[in-house]
């Protein structure tokens, strides 16, 4: 997977075939780069995965509606 890593060291999910994107790979990637959430399969977008991010600004549109809480939405709009 070395060829699939960015300069920052996280895995570029868009470079992985969808069949190889496991929950574990997605989880580790999101810990390093929250913007990769857009490439996480919808079935893996769980509250546990979402909580690994410290801030939600910029990725709120990729969080499933049913997981958007007041706290997540508020954090997404604060400066």
MOPAC internal coordinates of N, CA, C and O (Angstrom, degrees):
PM7 1SCF
backbone

  N    0.0000 0     0.00 0     0.00 0    0    0    0
  C    1.4355 1     0.00 0     0.00 0    1    0    0
  C    1.5243 1   112.82 1     0.00 0    2    1    0
  O    1.2310 1   120.06 1  -177.18 1    3    2    1
  N    1.2921 1   117.49 1     2.82 1    3    2    1
  C    1.4623 1   120.06 1  -179.16 1    5    3    2
  C    1.5238 1   111.88 1   -58.77 1    6    5    3
  O    1.2310 1   119.70 1   141.96 1    7    6    5
  N    1.3152 1   118.18 1   -38.04 1    7    6    5
  C    1.4599 1   121.10 1   179.66 1    9    7    6
  C    1.5133 1   113.39 1   -70.72 1   10    9    7
  O    1.2310 1   120.34 1   168.69 1   11   10    9
  N    1.3316 1   116.96 1   -11.31 1   11   10    9
  C    1.4509 1   121.30 1  -178.37 1   13   11   10
  C    1.5165 1   112.31 1   -99.61 1   14   13   11
  O    1.2310 1   120.33 1  -172.42 1   15   14   13
  N    1.3105 1   116.97 1     7.58 1   15   14   13
  C    1.4683 1   120.48 1  -177.37 1   17   15   14
  C    1.5291 1   110.78 1   -97.29 1   18   17   15
  O    1.2310 1   121.64 1   -32.70 1   19   18   17
  N    1.3276 1   114.47 1   147.30 1   19   18   17
  C    1.4603 1   120.47 1   176.62 1   21   19   18
  C    1.5262 1   109.05 1   -79.76 1   22   21   19
  O    1.2310 1   120.93 1    -1.57 1   23   22   21
  N    1.3142 1   115.82 1   178.43 1   23   22   21
  C    1.4629 1   120.08 1   176.09 1   25   23   22
  C    1.5237 1   110.93 1   -63.63 1   26   25   23
  O    1.2310 1   120.52 1   152.63 1   27   26   25
  N    1.3351 1   116.61 1   -27.37 1   27   26   25
  C    1.4687 1   121.39 1   179.48 1   29   27   26
  C    1.5162 1   112.41 1   -80.58 1   30   29   27
  O    1.2310 1   120.15 1   169.47 1   31   30   29
  N    1.3344 1   117.32 1   -10.53 1   31   30   29
  C    1.4537 1   120.51 1   176.16 1   33   31   30
  C    1.5126 1   115.96 1   101.51 1   34   33   31
  O    1.2310 1   119.50 1   170.86 1   35   34   33
  N    1.3284 1   118.56 1    -9.14 1   35   34   33
  C    1.4649 1   118.56 1   179.85 1   37   35   34
  C    1.5305 1   110.09 1   -86.17 1   38   37   35
  O    1.2310 1   121.27 1   -22.97 1   39   38   37
  N    1.3117 1   115.17 1   157.03 1   39   38   37
  C    1.4623 1   121.49 1  -178.63 1   41   39   38
  C    1.5197 1   109.52 1   -75.07 1   42   41   39
  O    1.2310 1   120.38 1   -46.41 1   43   42   41
  N    1.3087 1   116.87 1   133.59 1   43   42   41
  C    1.4552 1   121.89 1   175.42 1   45   43   42
  C    1.5203 1   107.77 1   -85.42 1   46   45   43
  O    1.2310 1   120.72 1   -78.20 1   47   46   45
  N    1.3216 1   116.23 1   101.80 1   47   46   45
  C    1.4566 1   120.30 1  -175.42 1   49   47   46
  C    1.5239 1   112.43 1   -60.41 1   50   49   47
  O    1.2310 1   120.35 1   146.18 1   51   50   49
  N    1.3277 1   116.94 1   -33.82 1   51   50   49
  C    1.4666 1   118.67 1  -179.02 1   53   51   50
  C    1.5306 1   111.72 1   -64.97 1   54   53   51
  O    1.2310 1   120.17 1   161.08 1   55   54   53
  N    1.3241 1   117.28 1   -18.92 1   55   54   53
  C    1.4633 1   121.22 1   178.25 1   57   55   54
  C    1.5265 1   112.24 1   -83.26 1   58   57   55
  O    1.2310 1   120.69 1   164.20 1   59   58   57
  N    1.3345 1   116.28 1   -15.80 1   59   58   57
  C    1.4574 1   120.71 1   179.06 1   61   59   58
  C    1.5199 1   110.13 1   -90.30 1   62   61   59
  O    1.2310 1   119.66 1   -41.88 1   63   62   61
  N    1.3221 1   118.25 1   138.12 1   63   62   61
  C    1.4621 1   118.84 1   173.16 1   65   63   62
  C    1.5265 1   109.14 1   -59.73 1   66   65   63
  O    1.2310 1   120.28 1   -34.76 1   67   66   65
  N    1.3215 1   117.07 1   145.24 1   67   66   65
  C    1.4643 1   120.96 1  -177.25 1   69   67   66
  C    1.5199 1   111.81 1   -56.11 1   70   69   67
  O    1.2310 1   119.94 1   148.41 1   71   70   69
  N    1.3076 1   117.71 1   -31.59 1   71   70   69
  C    1.4688 1   120.79 1  -179.28 1   73   71   70
  C    1.5337 1   112.31 1   -69.84 1   74   73   71
  O    1.2310 1   119.78 1   162.14 1   75   74   73
  N    1.3210 1   118.03 1   -17.86 1   75   74   73
  C    1.4609 1   121.99 1  -179.10 1   77   75   74
  C    1.5257 1   113.36 1  -101.11 1   78   77   75
  O    1.2310 1   120.09 1  -179.94 1   79   78   77
  N    1.3195 1   117.43 1     0.06 1   79   78   77
  C    1.4653 1   121.13 1   179.50 1   81   79   78
  C    1.5271 1   108.59 1   -83.70 1   82   81   79
  O    1.2310 1   121.03 1   -83.01 1   83   82   81
  N    1.3074 1   115.63 1    96.99 1   83   82   81
  C    1.4658 1   120.30 1   179.81 1   85   83   82
  C    1.5232 1   109.27 1   -90.69 1   86   85   83
  O    1.2310 1   121.19 1   -14.86 1   87   86   85
  N    1.3180 1   115.34 1   165.14 1   87   86   85
  C    1.4629 1   119.82 1   177.98 1   89   87   86
  C    1.5237 1   110.38 1   -59.66 1   90   89   87
  O    1.2310 1   120.35 1   138.01 1   91   90   89
  N    1.3200 1   116.94 1   -41.99 1   91   90   89
  C    1.4612 1   121.09 1  -177.89 1   93   91   90
  C    1.5274 1   111.60 1   -62.49 1   94   93   91
  O    1.2310 1   120.28 1   136.41 1   95   94   93
  N    1.3193 1   117.07 1   -43.59 1   95   94   93
  C    1.4656 1   120.79 1   178.78 1   97   95   94
  C    1.5245 1   109.64 1   -64.70 1   98   97   95
  O    1.2310 1   120.24 1   135.74 1   99   98   97
  N    1.3154 1   117.14 1   -44.26 1   99   98   97
  C    1.4589 1   121.04 1   179.21 1  101   99   98
  C    1.5251 1   111.10 1   -62.09 1  102  101   99
  O    1.2310 1   120.26 1   137.25 1  103  102  101
  N    1.3086 1   117.11 1   -42.75 1  103  102  101
  C    1.4623 1   122.81 1  -179.81 1  105  103  102
  C    1.5247 1   110.39 1   -59.97 1  106  105  103
  O    1.2310 1   120.39 1   130.68 1  107  106  105
  N    1.3171 1   116.86 1   -49.32 1  107  106  105
  C    1.4701 1   120.64 1  -179.20 1  109  107  106
  C    1.5276 1   111.28 1   -64.85 1  110  109  107
  O    1.2310 1   120.30 1   143.06 1  111  110  109
  N    1.3113 1   117.04 1   -36.94 1  111  110  109
  C    1.4600 1   120.81 1   179.81 1  113  111  110
  C    1.5200 1   111.07 1   -67.54 1  114  113  111
  O    1.2310 1   120.21 1   135.82 1  115  114  113
  N    1.3201 1   117.20 1   -44.18 1  115  114  113
  C    1.4607 1   121.61 1  -179.02 1  117  115  114
  C    1.5197 1   111.65 1   -63.74 1  118  117  115
  O    1.2310 1   119.90 1   148.14 1  119  118  117
  N    1.3230 1   117.80 1   -31.86 1  119  118  117
  C    1.4648 1   120.72 1   177.03 1  121  119  118
  C    1.5245 1   110.57 1   -61.97 1  122  121  119
  O    1.2310 1   120.29 1   148.48 1  123  122  121
  N    1.3235 1   117.05 1   -31.52 1  123  122  121
  C    1.4649 1   121.46 1  -178.11 1  125  123  122
  C    1.5237 1   113.19 1   -92.96 1  126  125  123
  O    1.2310 1   120.92 1   145.32 1  127  126  125
  N    1.3292 1   115.85 1   -34.68 1  127  126  125
  C    1.4666 1   119.11 1  -175.66 1  129  127  126
  C    1.5220 1   110.40 1  -146.83 1  130  129  127
  O    1.2310 1   120.84 1   -78.75 1  131  130  129
  N    1.3247 1   115.99 1   101.25 1  131  130  129
  C    1.4594 1   120.20 1  -176.81 1  133  131  130
  C    1.5209 1   112.94 1   -64.17 1  134  133  131
  O    1.2310 1   119.62 1   155.21 1  135  134  133
  N    1.3120 1   118.34 1   -24.79 1  135  134  133
  C    1.4689 1   120.52 1  -179.03 1  137  135  134
  C    1.5240 1   112.20 1   -67.19 1  138  137  135
  O    1.2310 1   120.09 1   163.37 1  139  138  137
  N    1.3166 1   117.44 1   -16.63 1  139  138  137
  C    1.4609 1   120.62 1   176.80 1  141  139  138
  C    1.5296 1   111.84 1   -72.48 1  142  141  139
  O    1.2310 1   120.14 1   174.02 1  143  142  141
  N    1.3393 1   117.34 1    -5.98 1  143  142  141
  C    1.4614 1   120.73 1   178.13 1  145  143  142
  C    1.5239 1   111.23 1   -55.71 1  146  145  143
  O    1.2310 1   120.60 1   148.59 1  147  146  145
  N    1.3260 1   116.45 1   -31.41 1  147  146  145
  C    1.4705 1   119.82 1  -179.65 1  149  147  146
  C    1.5252 1   111.84 1   -63.86 1  150  149  147
  O    1.2310 1   119.85 1   159.67 1  151  150  149
  N    1.3189 1   117.90 1   -20.33 1  151  150  149
  C    1.4645 1   121.55 1  -179.77 1  153  151  150
  C    1.5291 1   113.36 1  -102.73 1  154  153  151
  O    1.2310 1   120.63 1  -177.13 1  155  154  153
  N    1.3276 1   116.41 1     2.87 1  155  154  153
  C    1.4658 1   121.16 1   177.50 1  157  155  154
  C    1.5288 1   108.30 1   -80.90 1  158  157  155
  O    1.2310 1   119.59 1   -50.14 1  159  158  157
  N    1.3254 1   118.39 1   129.86 1  159  158  157
  C    1.4647 1   119.70 1   176.51 1  161  159  158
  C    1.5299 1   110.53 1   -55.50 1  162  161  159
  O    1.2310 1   120.90 1   -37.98 1  163  162  161
  N    1.3156 1   115.89 1   142.02 1  163  162  161
  C    1.4639 1   121.58 1  -175.91 1  165  163  162
  C    1.5284 1   112.00 1   -54.43 1  166  165  163
  O    1.2310 1   120.17 1   142.87 1  167  166  165
  N    1.3179 1   117.28 1   -37.13 1  167  166  165
  C    1.4699 1   120.42 1  -177.81 1  169  167  166
  C    1.5257 1   112.77 1   -64.99 1  170  169  167
  O    1.2310 1   119.81 1   160.24 1  171  170  169
  N    1.3368 1   117.96 1   -19.76 1  171  170  169
  C    1.4604 1   121.72 1   179.25 1  173  171  170
  C    1.5294 1   113.11 1   -95.64 1  174  173  171
  O    1.2310 1   120.00 1   175.56 1  175  174  173
  N    1.3069 1   117.61 1    -4.44 1  175  174  173
  C    1.4687 1   120.69 1  -179.77 1  177  175  174
  C    1.5237 1   109.02 1   -80.00 1  178  177  175
  O    1.2310 1   121.05 1  -100.36 1  179  178  177
  N    1.3160 1   115.59 1    79.64 1  179  178  177
  C    1.4615 1   122.59 1  -177.60 1  181  179  178
  C    1.5204 1   109.49 1  -102.98 1  182  181  179
  O    1.2310 1   120.90 1   -11.81 1  183  182  181
  N    1.3089 1   115.88 1   168.19 1  183  182  181
  C    1.4671 1   119.84 1   178.38 1  185  183  182
  C    1.5236 1   110.74 1   -63.50 1  186  185  183
  O    1.2310 1   119.78 1   145.95 1  187  186  185
  N    1.3303 1   118.02 1   -34.05 1  187  186  185
  C    1.4586 1   120.86 1   177.77 1  189  187  186
  C    1.5264 1   110.82 1   -64.01 1  190  189  187
  O    1.2310 1   120.74 1   138.71 1  191  190  189
  N    1.3182 1   116.20 1   -41.29 1  191  190  189
  C    1.4655 1   120.61 1   178.38 1  193  191  190
  C    1.5256 1   110.20 1   -67.30 1  194  193  191
  O    1.2310 1   120.47 1   135.92 1  195  194  193
  N    1.3138 1   116.70 1   -44.08 1  195  194  193
  C    1.4623 1   121.26 1  -178.80 1  197  195  194
  C    1.5270 1   110.83 1   -62.03 1  198  197  195
  O    1.2310 1   120.19 1   141.66 1  199  198  197
  N    1.3069 1   117.25 1   -38.34 1  199  198  197
  C    1.4698 1   121.15 1  -178.11 1  201  199  198
  C    1.5228 1   113.36 1   -68.95 1  202  201  199
  O    1.2310 1   119.35 1   166.30 1  203  202  201
  N    1.3274 1   118.84 1   -13.70 1  203  202  201
  C    1.4640 1   120.15 1   177.87 1  205  203  202
  C    1.5275 1   111.21 1   -70.28 1  206  205  203
  O    1.2310 1   120.74 1   158.88 1  207  206  205
  N    1.3311 1   116.19 1   -21.12 1  207  206  205
  C    1.4608 1   120.36 1   178.86 1  209  207  206
  C    1.5177 1   108.99 1   -82.13 1  210  209  207
  O    1.2310 1   120.54 1   -38.88 1  211  210  209
  N    1.3034 1   116.57 1   141.12 1  211  210  209
  C    1.4606 1   120.10 1   180.00 1  213  211  210
  C    1.5246 1   111.47 1   -82.87 1  214  213  211
  O    1.2310 1   120.12 1   148.83 1  215  214  213
  N    1.3095 1   117.37 1   -31.17 1  215  214  213
  C    1.4665 1   122.39 1  -179.35 1  217  215  214
  C    1.5212 1   108.36 1  -136.66 1  218  217  215
  O    1.2310 1   120.96 1   -29.39 1  219  218  217
  N    1.3245 1   115.78 1   150.61 1  219  218  217
  C    1.4538 1   120.53 1  -173.92 1  221  219  218
  C    1.5236 1   113.56 1  -110.95 1  222  221  219
  O    1.2310 1   120.34 1   179.81 1  223  222  221
  N    1.3420 1   116.95 1    -0.19 1  223  222  221
  C    1.4552 1   117.95 1   179.18 1  225  223  222
  C    1.5265 1   109.75 1   -64.28 1  226  225  223
  O    1.2310 1   121.27 1   -42.32 1  227  226  225
  N    1.3133 1   115.17 1   137.68 1  227  226  225
  C    1.4571 1   120.72 1  -179.41 1  229  227  226
  C    1.5128 1   114.45 1    90.31 1  230  229  227
  O    1.2310 1   119.87 1   159.15 1  231  230  229
  N    1.3259 1   117.86 1   -20.85 1  231  230  229
  C    1.4653 1   120.18 1  -178.16 1  233  231  230
  C    1.5248 1   113.07 1  -119.73 1  234  233  231
  O    1.2310 1   120.18 1  -178.07 1  235  234  233
  N    1.3257 1   117.26 1     1.93 1  235  234  233
  C    1.4601 1   120.33 1  -176.41 1  237  235  234
  C    1.5318 1   111.42 1   -56.16 1  238  237  235
  O    1.2310 1   120.02 1   145.85 1  239  238  237
  N    1.3201 1   117.56 1   -34.15 1  239  238  237
  C    1.4670 1   120.13 1  -178.94 1  241  239  238
  C    1.5279 1   112.75 1   -69.34 1  242  241  239
  O    1.2310 1   119.78 1   163.92 1  243  242  241
  N    1.3115 1   118.02 1   -16.08 1  243  242  241
  C    1.4620 1   121.67 1   179.73 1  245  243  242
  C    1.5317 1   112.91 1   -97.04 1  246  245  243
  O    1.2310 1   120.65 1   176.23 1  247  246  245
  N    1.3303 1   116.36 1    -3.77 1  247  246  245
  C    1.4704 1   120.94 1   178.66 1  249  247  246
  C    1.5240 1   107.97 1   -87.68 1  250  249  247
  O    1.2310 1   119.97 1   -51.88 1  251  250  249
  N    1.3239 1   117.66 1   128.12 1  251  250  249
  C    1.4684 1   119.92 1   179.23 1  253  251  250
  C    1.5312 1   111.36 1   -56.28 1  254  253  251
  O    1.2310 1   121.00 1   -38.81 1  255  254  253
  N    1.3300 1   115.69 1   141.19 1  255  254  253
  C    1.4567 1   122.30 1  -176.79 1  257  255  254
  C    1.5273 1   111.99 1   -51.33 1  258  257  255
  O    1.2310 1   120.38 1   135.79 1  259  258  257
  N    1.3233 1   116.89 1   -44.21 1  259  258  257
  C    1.4570 1   120.45 1  -175.90 1  261  259  258
  C    1.5262 1   113.41 1   -67.42 1  262  261  259
  O    1.2310 1   119.87 1   167.89 1  263  262  261
  N    1.3286 1   117.86 1   -12.11 1  263  262  261
  C    1.4712 1   121.58 1   178.94 1  265  263  262
  C    1.5283 1   112.73 1  -101.05 1  266  265  263
  O    1.2310 1   120.60 1   173.12 1  267  266  265
  N    1.3203 1   116.46 1    -6.88 1  267  266  265
  C    1.4649 1   119.91 1  -178.42 1  269  267  266
  C    1.5252 1   109.81 1   -77.99 1  270  269  267
  O    1.2310 1   121.45 1   -69.85 1  271  270  269
  N    1.3072 1   114.84 1   110.15 1  271  270  269
  C    1.4646 1   120.95 1   177.85 1  273  271  270
  C    1.5275 1   108.08 1  -100.23 1  274  273  271
  O    1.2310 1   121.21 1    -6.89 1  275  274  273
  N    1.3212 1   115.29 1   173.11 1  275  274  273
  C    1.4639 1   120.67 1   176.32 1  277  275  274
  C    1.5339 1   110.23 1   -57.72 1  278  277  275
  O    1.2310 1   120.65 1   135.87 1  279  278  277
  N    1.3208 1   116.37 1   -44.13 1  279  278  277
  C    1.4664 1   120.82 1  -177.60 1  281  279  278
  C    1.5310 1   111.20 1   -62.40 1  282  281  279
  O    1.2310 1   120.78 1   134.87 1  283  282  281
  N    1.3235 1   116.12 1   -45.13 1  283  282  281
  C    1.4684 1   120.28 1  -179.94 1  285  283  282
  C    1.5263 1   110.16 1   -63.74 1  286  285  283
  O    1.2310 1   120.08 1   133.84 1  287  286  285
  N    1.3179 1   117.46 1   -46.16 1  287  286  285
  C    1.4694 1   120.68 1  -179.24 1  289  287  286
  C    1.5243 1   111.32 1   -65.20 1  290  289  287
  O    1.2310 1   119.92 1   137.85 1  291  290  289
  N    1.3224 1   117.75 1   -42.15 1  291  290  289
  C    1.4604 1   121.24 1   178.66 1  293  291  290
  C    1.5176 1   110.95 1   -62.45 1  294  293  291
  O    1.2310 1   120.53 1   135.13 1  295  294  293
  N    1.3244 1   116.59 1   -44.87 1  295  294  293
  C    1.4609 1   120.51 1   179.37 1  297  295  294
  C    1.5294 1   111.01 1   -62.87 1  298  297  295
  O    1.2310 1   119.94 1   146.42 1  299  298  297
  N    1.3085 1   117.72 1   -33.58 1  299  298  297
  C    1.4646 1   121.60 1  -177.79 1  301  299  298
  C    1.5259 1   112.46 1   -67.82 1  302  301  299
  O    1.2310 1   119.73 1   155.12 1  303  302  301
  N    1.3403 1   118.12 1   -24.88 1  303  302  301
  C    1.4592 1   119.36 1  -176.96 1  305  303  302
  C    1.5210 1   114.18 1  -104.07 1  306  305  303
  O    1.2310 1   120.14 1   169.11 1  307  306  305
  N    1.3170 1   117.33 1   -10.89 1  307  306  305
  C    1.4670 1   117.83 1  -179.42 1  309  307  306
  C    1.5266 1   110.38 1   -75.18 1  310  309  307
  O    1.2310 1   120.95 1   -33.02 1  311  310  309
  N    1.3226 1   115.79 1   146.98 1  311  310  309
  C    1.4850 1   119.12 1  -176.85 1  313  311  310
  C    1.5011 1   113.51 1   -69.73 1  314  313  311
  O    1.2310 1   120.10 1   180.00 1  315  314  313

